[in-house]
Amino acid sequence: MKSQASGSRGGSQPSAQPIRAGRGRGSDGARPPAMPPSTHVAGPSSSSFSRTSRLGSELDQRLTLQAQEPQVAPAPAPKPQTAASSKALKVKFAPRPGYGTFGARCVIRANHFLVELEDRDLYHYDVSITPEVTSRGVNRAVMKELLNVNGKTHFNDRKPAYDGRKGFYTAGALPFTSKDFVVKLIDKDGTGATRRKDREFKVSVKLASKTVINHLRQFLQCKLEEAPHETIQVLDVVLRETPSKTCTVVGRSFFSSKLGQKSEIGFGVECWKGFYQSLRPTQMGMSLNMDVSATSFYESIPVINFVVKYLNLGDPIRAASRTFSDSDRIKLKKVLRGVKVDVLHGEAKRYKITGITSVPTNKLTFASGDKKQEFVVHYFQEKYNISLRYASWPSLQSGNDSKPIFLPMELCKIVEGQRYSKKLNERQITALLREACKRPRETEERIRKIASFNDAESDKLAKEFEVDLKKEFGVDVKKELVTIYARVLPPPVLKYNDSGKDRTIRPHIGRWNMINAKMYNGAAVKFWTCLNFSSLNTQVASSFCRDLIGMCRSKGMDVNPCPILPIWSSSPYQIENALSAVHRACCDEQKPLELLIIILPDFTGTYGRIKRVCETELDIVSQCCQPKQARKCNPQYLENVALKINVKSGGRNTVLEDAIQRRIPLLSDIPTIIFGADVTHPQPGEDSSPSIAAVVASMDWPAVTTYRGLVSAQNHREEIIQDLYKIEQDPKKGSVHSGMIRELLFAFKRSTNHKPGRIIFYRDGVSEGQFSQVLLCEIDAIRKACQSIEESYLPPITFIIVQKRHHTRFFPTNSAQTDKSGNVLPGTVVDRMICHPSEHDFYLCSHAGIQGTSRPVHYHVLYDENRFNADTLQMLTNSLCYTYARCTRSVSVAPPAYYAHLAAFRARYYIEGEGGGGSDNGSGKGSGVRKEAAPVRPLPPICPNVKNVMFYC
């Protein structure tokens, strides 16, 4: 990443001026200091909120989405926005209200590298290659040959950047606006051997647009509202050019055997190290975000060895005489289809596997030159003097069914660098995570080495091909990770029940112990029993229940020490019958079951079925426990289960002291409801399953710790939540208003006896490309839901995107300012330098690390009618992270979003059984054939008693 001046080509260019962003102003109008002193400063003060009525006219006009001045009357509700139309809209997100000042200031490093740019005129050309090719590698080969032949004569010897598809970029104009070329490409198979005749391609290069770096400069200095995405894309392609040539590309990540030692993760699969990179506009200027990656690749080993590992056959020599079942062949066909192999006999050749033969090699024949059938075994013996030792095994098949090529497995080796995209098993996932989860110091060092590797590879290519794209486009990537200023927010004070020894607790480094505290509201459970599906005997199960109930009582719950029915033991293969029998027995006793403790079977695969039956059929609140934990009866485990039981029974474990005392700005002054929303999608390849949307909302203002959850199925991979608000046609009533927002608003009114005067909405699971569409559609639905209750009812809305799937990481610069895992302290917040130049966003690491490098959550405020300042929203979000019901630790994600994720995850069990859980269960690869999307089947309704509590915990 060397700084180099770039000479002009084809005419004069402006002098080189590195781009640096203009600093935004704080809330007081002053520019922030270059590096604030490490001092404590006062927190934000509470401000009163007054508002007459709200108008949604800016949504109707679709010009901007930002807070407007109060209007006289509400505008008519706008029409729902479609995905296509929203793309054309210029949506303005909430501007940054200033910088936060609260908390202890510190200095940390982030995995961002400052990128300085020289002035250039950038030209975008559309490339069309005929016949069309899907492989980026072939496209690159065609364009490389084109430049080799015509670079000096038709391209002014410019060094373009190419994205492997249709994007072709130059720093300066070409001497034509449109031109066609003919390229002859000698196709080779990767071993250097020519596989087929020369292929001829027609390449059309046509000018698409021109952009200048100065527009990007103005955006970074907050003089332009809209980011020049095309300019950023050009520069991103330039920076990806070198790793695209030297590494294996997987999405936006690059992998190479040179980036670290490969490690086996089992079953013929190995872990490769790699890196992710993305160019981003930030307050400090353009920034290259680089992060470590790890993914699975096929081991480059003889196919025989792979089969032995994959099928777990043990000793390869002993397995030579083994015969393969149909099941074995199907497994091998699935795992090896599409894999490239090199043959180990004769001339060097490379083939792609299309299948596995249905008969063993010693029975396999093919049509020889004289069209007579010849045995494969005899062929290799006579032509190559090779006696096949694994003749009882099937052979690999290449080519097509009409002209198959049979390849004995023992004569093939898997080509290096092929990604393993099949679903990993638990053992492989564990091994992969072990390789990926590294402490911050090691992660930071690996990122430094990756940056040096990129530098070295770029220099090597520049010398070899006399092409230095960074110099050509005037791009200079600094060598060091950026040092940024951050603040550590203090933890909130937690309130517990006054009957305990500890009435309040202030957590320390993201953790606390409630050994001397009692739950703020302990629930009452009069009728409970236990159902044991495991191999534990009745005595052990009874002892576990006794200890668990004892823990619940010691923490403040009012639980009957005796079950209403004796503990039942049942076969794990009769789950539905056993649950129904327990339910009937309780009904016969006229004692409605309030809690069912379930000890799960010794094997996996039953949890989803149990939850579906309990929550959608029998109206039973259940708590599942692992048999190995029931056997141990560890006090910490019992306490965590007691926390879950309490909130499932309607209690509250703890609340924020400031919330109870009405001291939280823009939360405590008027009734405020906090929503959390998420959408989970099916695993890749499951094209018929619906997506699941979940919305939760706080029900206990001013404490905001109890959340009611609703779920809904919607179209496959649809990110916009469809059921926030809807109008249904009833044969008798006509048009009926409904939807999740409306139902939760009514539930809030029943619970608090107040109508919400303010809405705070945490939305999880949205990528940057979907911000505008999600905001327009979902704000629209929220407004309509409110107006359906009362025409003039339009409470102010703050809409916050919660992003976990990003690649920014923080590293401490002072070992004294870390948690036990070596990560930055809980409460570390960053809203300067690496954040958006003008919009309201911040990174918050609210949790203490356990293993690996902590991932901060990125909060991006898209819409803010409540006019939060930076401190108020950051403090509120950080404080909420200490109210998560299931543990005595702060969590990484604001609980409303976390709970929505749990609810959506749970609801997939209702329709998919144990296959539920959405894409979080891991990744698989589809067949490549898109099935017709089936009509969305509604989720079974959640039973009333279950819906009234936090059943998803």
LINTA-V739329 format. One record per pair of residues at least 12 apart in sequence whose ideal C-beta (glycine too) atoms are under 7 Angstrom apart, sorted by the first residue. I is the first residue (numbers start at 1). J is the second residue. D is the distance in whole Angstrom. If there is no record, write none. Layout:
I	J	D
I	J	D
This chain:
1	451	6
1	454	7
1	455	5
1	477	4
1	478	7
1	479	5
2	455	7
3	476	4
4	470	7
4	471	5
4	476	7
6	118	6
6	471	5
6	472	7
6	474	5
9	156	7
9	158	6
9	172	5
10	156	6
10	172	5
10	173	7
13	119	7
13	120	7
14	119	4
16	118	4
16	119	7
16	474	7
17	118	7
17	119	6
18	116	4
18	117	7
19	116	6
19	117	5
19	216	7
19	217	5
19	220	6
19	285	5
19	286	7
20	285	5
21	220	4
21	221	6
21	283	5
21	284	6
21	285	5
21	837	6
22	221	4
22	222	6
24	96	6
24	222	6
24	283	6
24	838	7
26	98	5
26	99	5
27	97	6
27	98	3
27	869	6
32	99	6
32	832	7
35	485	6
36	105	5
36	485	6
38	105	5
38	106	7
39	105	7
40	104	6
41	101	5
41	102	7
43	102	4
43	871	6
44	102	6
44	665	6
44	869	6
44	871	4
44	872	5
46	665	4
47	665	6
48	669	6
49	666	7
49	669	6
49	670	6
51	70	6
51	796	6
52	70	5
53	70	6
53	71	7
53	73	7
53	74	6
53	792	6
53	794	6
54	70	7
54	74	7
54	794	3
54	796	6
54	865	7
55	68	7
55	71	4
55	74	5
55	75	5
56	74	6
56	75	5
56	77	7
56	78	7
56	783	5
56	794	7
57	71	7
57	75	4
59	78	5
59	779	6
59	780	6
59	783	7
60	75	5
60	76	7
60	78	4
62	89	5
64	91	7
64	92	4
65	91	5
65	92	6
65	93	7
65	775	6
65	863	5
66	92	5
66	94	6
67	864	6
67	865	5
67	867	6
74	787	7
74	791	7
74	792	6
74	794	6
77	783	6
77	784	5
77	787	6
78	780	6
80	777	6
80	780	6
81	773	7
81	776	4
81	777	5
81	780	6
83	773	6
86	772	5
86	773	4
86	776	5
89	772	6
89	776	7
90	226	6
91	772	4
91	775	7
91	776	7
92	225	6
93	839	5
93	862	5
94	839	7
94	840	5
94	861	5
94	862	6
94	863	6
94	864	4
95	838	6
95	839	6
95	840	6
96	838	6
96	839	6
96	840	5
97	840	6
97	868	7
97	869	5
97	870	6
98	869	6
98	870	5
99	831	6
99	832	6
99	870	6
100	487	6
100	829	6
100	831	5
100	870	4
100	871	5
100	874	5
101	871	6
102	487	7
102	489	7
102	871	5
102	875	6
103	487	4
103	488	5
103	489	4
103	490	7
103	827	7
103	829	7
104	487	6
104	488	5
105	485	6
105	487	5
106	486	6
106	488	6
106	817	6
107	483	6
107	485	6
107	813	5
108	484	6
108	486	5
108	810	5
108	811	6
108	812	6
108	813	6
108	824	6
109	444	7
109	481	5
109	482	7
109	483	6
109	811	4
109	813	6
110	481	7
110	482	6
110	484	5
110	808	6
110	809	7
110	810	6
110	834	5
111	289	6
111	290	6
111	291	6
111	447	5
111	481	6
111	808	7
111	809	5
112	287	4
112	288	7
112	289	5
112	481	7
112	482	5
112	834	5
113	287	7
113	288	4
113	290	7
113	451	7
113	477	5
113	478	5
113	481	7
113	482	7
114	284	6
114	285	6
114	287	6
114	478	4
114	482	6
115	279	7
115	285	7
115	286	4
115	287	6
115	288	5
115	475	6
115	477	5
116	476	5
117	213	6
117	286	6
117	474	6
117	475	6
118	474	3
119	213	5
119	214	7
120	171	5
120	213	5
120	473	6
120	474	5
121	172	6
121	210	6
121	212	6
122	169	6
122	171	6
122	211	5
122	231	6
122	234	5
123	169	7
123	170	5
123	172	7
123	173	6
123	207	7
123	210	5
124	167	7
124	169	6
124	208	5
124	209	5
124	230	6
124	234	7
125	168	4
125	205	5
125	206	6
125	207	6
125	208	6
126	166	5
126	206	5
126	208	5
127	166	5
127	168	5
127	203	7
127	205	6
128	204	4
129	142	6
129	201	6
129	203	5
130	201	7
130	202	4
136	164	3
136	165	7
139	164	5
139	165	7
140	162	7
140	164	6
141	185	6
142	183	5
142	185	6
142	201	5
142	203	6
143	162	5
145	183	5
145	185	6
146	181	6
146	183	5
146	203	6
150	181	6
154	179	7
155	174	6
156	174	7
156	175	6
158	170	5
158	172	6
158	174	7
159	467	5
159	469	6
159	472	5
161	237	5
161	238	5
161	241	5
161	469	6
163	237	5
167	237	6
168	205	6
169	234	5
169	237	6
171	472	5
171	473	5
171	474	7
177	207	4
178	206	4
178	207	7
179	205	6
180	202	6
180	204	5
181	203	5
182	200	6
182	202	6
183	201	5
183	203	6
184	198	5
184	200	5
185	198	7
185	199	5
185	201	6
186	198	6
187	199	6
189	349	7
189	350	4
190	350	5
191	342	7
191	348	4
191	349	7
191	350	5
192	348	7
193	347	7
193	348	6
193	349	6
209	230	7
211	228	6
211	230	5
211	231	5
213	231	7
215	228	4
215	231	6
216	228	5
216	231	5
216	232	7
219	281	7
219	837	7
220	281	6
220	285	6
220	837	5
222	837	6
222	838	5
227	281	6
232	279	6
232	281	7
235	279	6
235	473	7
235	475	6
236	279	4
238	469	5
238	470	7
238	473	5
238	475	6
239	277	7
239	279	6
239	288	6
239	475	7
241	469	5
242	454	6
242	457	6
242	458	5
242	461	6
243	454	6
245	461	7
246	457	5
247	274	7
248	417	5
248	419	7
250	295	6
250	419	6
252	276	6
252	278	6
253	274	5
253	275	7
253	276	5
253	293	4
254	274	5
254	275	6
255	272	5
255	274	3
255	295	6
256	274	7
257	272	7
258	453	7
259	273	4
259	274	6
259	275	7
259	450	7
259	453	6
260	273	3
263	435	6
264	299	7
265	296	7
265	428	5
265	431	4
265	432	5
266	427	5
266	428	5
266	431	6
267	309	6
267	310	5
267	428	6
268	298	7
268	299	5
268	306	4
268	309	4
268	310	5
269	296	5
269	298	7
269	299	7
269	420	5
269	428	6
270	297	6
270	299	5
271	294	5
271	296	6
271	431	7
271	432	5
271	435	5
272	294	7
272	295	6
272	297	5
273	294	6
274	293	4
274	294	7
274	295	7
275	290	6
275	291	7
275	292	6
275	293	6
275	450	5
276	290	7
276	291	5
276	293	5
276	807	5
277	289	7
277	290	5
278	807	7
281	837	6
282	833	7
282	834	5
282	835	6
282	837	7
283	832	6
283	833	5
283	835	6
283	837	5
284	482	7
284	833	5
284	834	7
287	834	6
288	477	6
289	807	6
289	808	6
290	447	6
290	450	6
290	451	7
291	807	4
291	809	6
292	443	6
292	446	5
292	447	6
294	432	6
294	435	5
294	436	4
295	419	7
296	420	4
296	424	6
296	428	7
296	432	6
297	417	7
297	418	6
297	419	6
297	420	6
298	339	6
298	414	5
298	418	5
298	420	5
299	414	7
300	413	7
300	414	5
300	415	7
300	416	4
301	413	7
301	414	6
302	413	5
303	341	6
303	396	7
303	409	4
303	412	4
303	413	7
303	414	6
304	316	6
304	390	6
304	409	5
304	410	5
306	414	6
307	332	6
307	409	6
310	335	6
311	328	6
320	389	5
320	390	5
321	392	6
322	392	7
323	360	7
323	392	5
324	393	6
324	394	6
329	356	5
329	358	7
329	394	6
332	356	5
333	355	6
333	356	5
335	422	6
336	353	5
336	356	7
337	353	6
337	354	7
337	355	7
338	352	6
338	353	7
339	353	5
339	414	6
339	418	6
340	352	5
340	415	4
340	418	6
341	353	6
341	396	7
341	407	7
341	412	4
341	413	6
341	414	6
341	415	6
342	413	5
342	415	6
343	407	7
343	411	6
343	412	6
344	411	5
344	412	7
344	413	6
345	384	5
345	386	6
345	411	5
346	384	6
350	415	7
351	398	4
351	405	7
351	407	6
352	398	6
353	396	5
353	398	6
354	397	6
354	398	6
354	399	7
355	397	4
356	394	5
356	396	7
356	397	6
357	394	4
357	395	5
357	397	6
357	406	7
359	394	7
360	391	7
360	392	5
360	393	6
360	394	6
361	376	6
361	377	6
361	388	6
361	391	5
361	393	6
361	394	7
361	395	5
361	408	5
362	377	5
362	391	4
362	392	6
364	376	5
364	395	6
364	406	6
366	406	6
376	395	7
376	406	5
376	408	7
377	391	6
380	408	7
388	408	5
388	410	6
389	410	6
390	408	7
390	409	6
390	410	5
393	409	6
395	407	6
395	408	5
395	409	7
396	409	6
396	412	6
421	925	4
422	924	7
422	925	6
423	922	5
423	923	7
423	924	4
424	922	6
429	922	7
437	851	5
437	852	3
438	852	6
438	853	7
439	821	7
439	822	5
439	853	7
440	811	5
440	812	7
440	822	5
440	823	5
440	853	5
441	822	6
443	809	7
443	853	5
444	481	7
444	811	5
447	481	7
451	479	7
458	470	7
482	833	7
482	834	7
483	813	7
484	830	6
484	832	7
484	833	5
484	834	6
485	832	6
486	828	5
486	829	6
486	830	5
487	829	5
488	825	5
488	827	5
488	828	5
489	827	4
489	829	6
489	874	7
489	875	6
489	878	5
490	827	7
491	506	6
491	507	4
491	827	6
491	882	6
492	656	5
492	657	7
492	658	6
492	879	4
492	882	5
493	506	5
493	657	4
493	658	7
494	507	7
494	512	7
494	654	5
494	656	7
494	657	7
494	882	6
495	520	6
495	654	6
495	655	5
495	656	7
495	657	4
495	660	6
496	514	7
496	517	4
496	518	6
496	519	7
496	520	6
496	654	6
497	518	4
497	519	6
497	520	5
497	522	7
497	556	5
499	518	5
499	556	7
500	516	6
500	517	5
500	518	4
501	516	4
502	516	4
502	517	4
504	657	6
505	517	6
507	882	6
507	890	7
509	819	5
509	825	7
509	826	6
509	848	5
510	819	7
510	826	3
510	847	6
510	848	3
510	889	6
510	890	4
511	848	6
511	888	7
511	889	5
512	888	5
513	888	7
514	888	6
518	555	6
518	556	3
519	555	5
519	556	4
519	557	7
519	646	6
519	651	6
519	652	7
519	653	5
520	652	5
520	653	7
520	654	5
520	655	5
521	651	5
521	652	4
522	555	7
522	556	3
522	557	4
522	558	6
522	646	6
522	651	5
523	557	6
523	646	5
523	649	4
523	650	5
523	651	3
524	558	4
525	557	7
525	559	5
525	560	7
525	594	5
525	595	5
525	649	5
526	560	5
526	594	6
527	564	5
527	586	7
527	591	5
527	592	6
527	593	6
527	594	5
528	560	7
528	563	6
528	564	7
528	594	6
528	595	4
528	597	7
529	563	4
529	564	6
529	565	4
529	567	7
529	582	7
529	593	7
529	596	6
530	545	5
530	563	6
530	567	4
530	597	4
530	599	7
531	568	5
531	570	6
531	578	6
531	582	6
531	596	6
531	598	5
532	567	6
532	568	7
532	569	4
532	599	4
533	570	6
533	572	4
533	575	7
533	598	7
533	599	6
533	600	6
533	601	4
534	599	5
534	600	6
534	601	6
534	602	5
534	627	4
535	602	5
536	599	6
536	627	6
536	630	6
536	631	6
538	567	6
538	569	6
540	631	6
541	567	5
541	599	6
541	630	7
542	567	6
544	630	4
544	633	6
545	567	6
545	597	6
547	633	5
547	638	6
548	597	7
548	638	5
548	641	6
549	561	6
551	638	4
551	639	6
551	642	5
552	642	5
552	645	6
555	642	5
557	646	6
557	651	7
564	586	6
564	589	6
564	591	5
565	582	7
565	585	6
565	586	7
568	582	6
572	601	3
572	606	6
575	606	6
575	609	6
575	610	6
576	613	6
579	613	5
579	614	7
579	618	6
580	618	7
582	596	7
583	618	5
583	620	6
593	620	6
594	621	7
594	649	7
595	621	6
595	623	7
595	645	7
595	649	6
596	614	7
596	620	5
596	622	5
597	623	5
597	625	7
598	610	6
598	622	6
598	623	7
598	624	5
598	625	7
599	625	5
599	627	6
599	630	5
600	624	5
600	625	7
600	626	6
600	627	6
602	627	6
605	914	5
607	624	6
608	909	3
608	913	5
608	914	4
608	916	5
609	913	6
609	914	7
610	622	7
610	624	6
611	906	6
611	909	5
612	909	6
612	910	5
615	942	6
615	943	6
615	946	5
615	951	6
616	910	6
616	940	4
616	941	7
616	942	6
616	943	6
619	943	3
619	944	7
619	945	5
619	946	6
621	648	5
621	649	7
621	945	7
621	946	6
621	949	6
621	951	7
623	641	7
623	644	6
623	645	5
623	648	7
625	641	7
640	886	7
640	887	6
643	885	6
643	886	6
643	887	7
644	886	6
644	953	5
647	885	4
647	949	7
647	950	4
647	953	5
648	949	5
648	950	6
648	951	6
648	953	6
649	949	7
650	949	5
652	703	7
652	705	5
652	706	6
653	885	6
654	883	7
655	703	4
655	705	5
656	879	6
656	883	6
659	702	5
659	703	5
659	704	6
660	702	7
660	703	6
662	702	6
664	876	6
665	872	5
666	866	6
666	868	6
666	872	6
667	702	7
667	704	7
667	876	6
668	702	5
670	757	4
670	758	6
671	701	5
671	752	6
671	754	4
671	755	7
671	756	5
671	757	5
672	701	6
672	756	6
672	757	7
672	758	4
672	760	6
673	697	5
673	698	6
673	701	7
673	748	5
673	756	4
673	759	6
674	697	7
674	698	4
674	704	5
674	760	5
674	896	5
675	695	6
675	696	7
675	697	5
675	759	7
675	761	5
675	762	7
675	896	6
676	696	5
676	707	7
676	762	5
676	896	3
676	897	5
676	899	6
676	900	4
677	694	7
677	695	5
677	721	6
677	761	7
677	763	5
677	764	7
677	900	5
678	694	6
678	764	4
678	765	5
678	897	6
678	900	4
678	901	5
678	904	5
679	691	6
679	692	7
679	693	5
679	719	6
679	721	6
679	765	5
679	904	7
680	692	5
680	904	4
680	905	6
680	908	7
680	918	3
680	919	7
681	717	5
681	918	6
681	919	5
682	716	7
682	918	7
682	919	7
683	919	6
683	921	6
683	924	5
684	923	6
684	924	6
684	925	6
684	926	6
685	924	5
685	925	6
685	926	3
685	927	7
687	716	7
687	926	7
687	930	6
687	931	4
687	933	7
688	931	6
688	933	7
688	934	5
689	716	7
689	912	6
690	713	4
690	714	6
690	715	7
690	716	6
690	936	5
690	937	7
691	714	5
691	715	7
691	716	6
691	717	6
691	718	5
692	711	6
692	713	6
692	904	5
692	907	5
692	908	5
692	918	7
693	711	7
693	712	5
693	714	6
693	721	4
693	722	7
693	723	7
693	904	7
694	709	6
694	711	5
694	900	5
694	903	4
694	904	4
694	907	6
695	710	5
695	721	7
695	740	5
695	744	7
695	900	6
696	708	7
696	709	4
696	896	6
696	899	5
696	900	5
696	903	6
697	744	4
697	748	6
699	747	6
699	748	6
699	751	4
700	751	7
701	752	5
701	754	7
705	883	5
706	950	7
707	896	7
707	899	5
707	950	6
708	744	6
708	747	5
709	899	6
709	903	4
709	952	6
710	740	5
710	743	6
710	744	7
711	903	6
711	904	6
711	907	4
711	939	6
712	740	7
712	939	7
713	911	7
713	936	5
713	937	7
713	938	6
713	939	5
714	936	6
715	933	7
715	936	6
716	933	5
719	766	7
719	770	6
719	774	7
720	773	7
720	774	6
720	777	5
720	778	7
721	778	6
723	739	6
723	740	5
724	739	5
724	740	6
724	741	5
724	778	6
724	781	4
724	782	6
724	785	7
725	739	4
725	741	6
725	742	6
725	781	4
725	784	5
725	785	4
726	738	6
726	739	5
737	788	4
739	785	6
741	781	7
741	782	5
741	785	4
742	785	4
742	788	6
742	789	7
745	785	7
745	789	6
756	795	6
757	795	6
758	795	6
758	796	6
758	866	6
759	782	7
759	795	5
759	797	5
760	798	5
761	797	6
761	798	7
761	799	5
761	800	7
762	800	5
762	802	5
762	894	5
762	896	5
762	897	4
763	799	7
763	800	7
763	801	5
763	802	7
764	802	5
764	897	4
764	900	6
764	901	6
766	801	5
771	801	7
771	862	6
775	799	6
775	862	5
775	863	6
779	797	6
779	799	6
779	863	6
782	797	6
796	865	4
796	866	5
797	863	6
797	865	5
798	861	7
798	863	7
798	864	5
798	865	7
798	866	5
798	868	6
799	862	5
799	863	4
800	859	6
800	861	5
801	860	4
801	862	6
802	857	6
802	859	6
802	893	6
802	894	6
802	897	4
803	857	7
803	858	4
803	860	7
804	855	7
804	857	6
804	893	6
806	858	5
808	834	7
808	843	6
808	856	7
808	858	7
809	853	5
809	855	7
810	824	5
810	828	6
810	845	6
810	856	6
812	824	5
819	848	4
819	849	6
821	849	4
821	850	6
821	851	7
823	849	4
823	853	7
823	854	4
824	845	5
824	854	7
826	845	7
826	846	6
826	847	6
826	848	5
826	890	5
827	846	6
827	878	6
828	845	4
829	842	6
829	843	7
829	844	5
829	874	5
830	842	6
830	843	4
831	870	6
839	860	7
840	861	4
840	864	7
841	858	7
841	859	6
841	860	4
841	861	7
842	859	6
842	874	6
843	856	4
843	858	5
844	856	6
844	857	6
844	859	6
844	874	7
844	877	6
844	878	6
846	878	5
846	881	4
846	890	5
846	891	7
846	892	6
847	881	7
847	889	7
847	890	5
847	891	6
847	892	4
848	889	7
855	892	7
857	892	6
857	893	6
859	877	6
861	873	7
877	894	5
880	894	5
880	895	6
881	894	6
881	895	7
883	895	6
884	898	6
885	950	6
885	953	5
886	953	6
899	952	7
902	952	4
902	953	7
903	952	4
904	918	7
905	917	6
905	918	6
905	920	7
906	952	5
907	939	6
910	939	5
910	940	5
911	937	7
911	939	6
